[in-house]
Amino acid sequence: MTVSDQIDNDKIVGVLGGMGPAATVDFMATVIAFTPAKSDQDHVHMIVDNDPTIPARQDAILRDGADPGPAMAAMAKRLSDAGADFLVIPCNTAHAFASQVTAAVDIPLLSIIDVTVAACGPFDKVGLLATEGCLRSRVYQDAFEKSEKELVLPSEDELQEFMDLTFRIKRGDKGDDVTAGMLQLSSALLERGAQAIIAGCTEIPLVLHESMLEVPLISSTDELAKHTVAYARGEEPPANKE
């Protein structure tokens, strides 16, 4: 395939970003890292709307805050109108509002939840680190019920510690104590039988890497990036519209 043929055939991805901004940039960098490119022209065409003003997902789910769905739907429409062939949202919790996104456009959404659950195939018991809003919305639990795998979830105290660490990362704190805290939470899930850990929040890979653990770390960022590259390059079937 020539470079010009690849440009004609590749699909354009629309990225609903800003939830949070650093995680969006990390996702973009991961897409680039996973792309087998020999030149600039070989890379995935991404149209990114990095809008941090989207209402807080945690507040919407936990505290009757403003619904982010309409703003996300408007973002999806902008990306579709700009030429995107499919959409991704590099935020796990935001998938609680995915139905409003898919209802607003005629292009598919590649789900970070679905691709992450699919990566758990070799394991019967998996630990999940995710935000309180993500857990309360049950996007992962419902997906795992179809897989017949057992999820190991944080305790209430561990969840509150995780939320504190996550918001520290969002504020730009990627220090050693934040990493140590994430490691401690992972260890607690391992002690309860988890065979792998899901990084079910796109802030986690900003401080925690698989080399730090004794078991596989299934990064939702990595899984979404891998499948984004594959869909964009025509190496996998098109995503289904939810």
N, C-alpha and C positions, 0 to 999 in steps of 0.2 A: 504493500500500500504506500503510495506517495504521500508526502506531507499535504498536498492539496486535496487528495482523496480523503485523508483522515479528517481534515477540517470540514469537508462536505458531509461526512458520515457521522461524526461524533455528535453526541447529544449535549446540550447546554444544561448545566445544573443551576437551579435557583436556590440560594442559601438564605433561609430565614434566620438572621443573625441578631446579635446584641443581647442574647440571653444565656450567659453574659458575654461581653465583648472579648475578653481574653480567651475564653473557650472557643469563640467563633474563629479567632485568628489561629488558635492551635489546631482546630479542625482543618482550616485551609492549608496550613503548613503540612499537616498529616496527609491530606490528599496529594499535595505536591510530592511528598516523600514516597508515597506508594505508587506513583505514576512512573512507569518504565519509559522515561523520556530521554531522547538524545539531543533534543533541541527545544527551544521555547515553544515551537509550534506543536510539539507532541503533548503538551500539558492539557489538562481538563479546563474547558471554558466555564468559569464560575461567575455568575452574577450574584453579588452579595448585597443584601440590605441589612447593614449592621446597625439596627435601631435599638438603643438601650432604653428608649422611653416606653417600650411595651410594658403594660401594667405587670406588677410582680405576680408571678405564678403562685408563689407560696401564699401570699395574702389572699388571692382569689380562692384557693382551695381550702385554706385553713381558717381564714378570718373574714369571709364574706367581702373581700376586697373587689376592686374593679375587675371585670372579666377581660382577660387579655385576648380572648378569641376574636372579637371583631377587628382589633388592630392586627393580629396575625393573619386574618383572612384578607385584610386590605393589603398587607405586605405580599401575601401570596399572589394576589391579583396583579400587583405592580410587577412582580418578577415574571409572571406568565406573560403579561403585556410586553415586557422587555425582551421576550424571546426564550425564556427557560422552557426546556422540554420536560423536566421533572424537578421536584422540590426535595429539599432535606432541611431538617431542623436539628442543629447540633446542641440540643437541650432535651434531656430526658423528661423532665417534669412538664415541659410545654406540650408533650404528646397527650396530656390529659385533655387538650383543646384541639386535637388534630382533626376531629370531625368538622369543625368550623372552617378549617383550612381547606380540606378536600371538597367541602360543599361550595366553596367560592371559585373554584377553578376546574378546568377540564383536563389538567395534567396530573400525573400521579405523584404521590408522596412516598418516598422511600423511608420507612419507619426505622428509627434508631432502636426501638424496642425489639422489633421483629428480628433484625439482623444480629442483635446482641444475644437474644435467646437462642437463635440458631447456632451461634458459636459455642454454646454450652453442651453440645451433643455428647462429648465423651464422658460427661460427669453426671452422677446421679444426685448429688447434693451440692448445691452452690450457694455461697454467701453473697448477699446483695448489700452494697453500700449505695444508698440513694437518699435523696432529700425527704423530709417529712411529707411534703406535698406530693411527691412522686409515689411514696408508699401509701398515703391515704387515698390517692386516686386509683390505686391498684392496677396501674398499667402493666407493671411487671408480673404481679401475682396472677392476673387474668391470663396473660400470655403463657405463663408457666403451667397453668392448669391444663392446657392442651398438650403439654410435653410430658406430663406425669413425672416431672423431676421435683425434688424437694428443695425449697428455698430456706436458707437460714437468714433470718432478719435480725437487725440490731434490736437490743432492748430499748425501752423508752429513754433510759439514761444515756445509752450509747448513741441513740438517735439525736438527742439534744447536743451531745458533744460533737457529733458529725456536723450538725447545722452550724455550730459555732466555728468549727474549722473551715467549713465551706464559705461562710461569709467573710472570714479572715482572708481567704484566697481571693474572693471577689474584691476585697479592699486592697489587694496587691501584696499581701503577706504570704510569701512562699518560703518562709524560714524553716530551719531544721526542726523546730518544735511542732510546726504544723505537719510536716512529714512524719515526725515521730508519733503524733496523735493519730494520723491515718493508719500508720502501721499497727498501732495498738488496737484500733478498732478492727482491722483485718484479722489480727491474731485472735481476737475474741470470737470471731466467726469460725475461724479454723479450729479453735478449741471445742466448738460445738459440732464439729464434724464436716465442715465445708471442705470440699475437694478443690475448689477454685473460688476466686473472688471476682464478682462483677463490679467494675467501676461504673456504676449506674448514674453518674453525674459527670458532666464534661469538665468540671473543675478539678476532679480527682487527678487526672493525668498530668496536671500542671505541677504536682508535687510527688506523686507516687508512680513508680515504674515497676514492671514485672521483676526486674533484677533484684529488687528489694525484698521479694517474697519467696517463700519456699514452694509455693504452688503457683499455677498460672493466674495471671491477672487479665481478665477479659475486659478490655477497655472499650466502652461503647463508642468513644471517639474513633478508635482504630477500626472497629467493625463498620461503622457508618462510612468512614473514608474509603475502606477497601471496596465496599459495594458501590459507592459513588463512582469510583474510578471504573469499575467493571461495567456498570450501567452506561456510563458516559461513552465508553469505548466500544459498546456493543458486544461485550464478552459475556453478558448475562441477559436473560429475557427482560423485557420492560417490567417495571414495578406495576402492581395492580393498584388501581385507584380505590381508596378505602370507601 
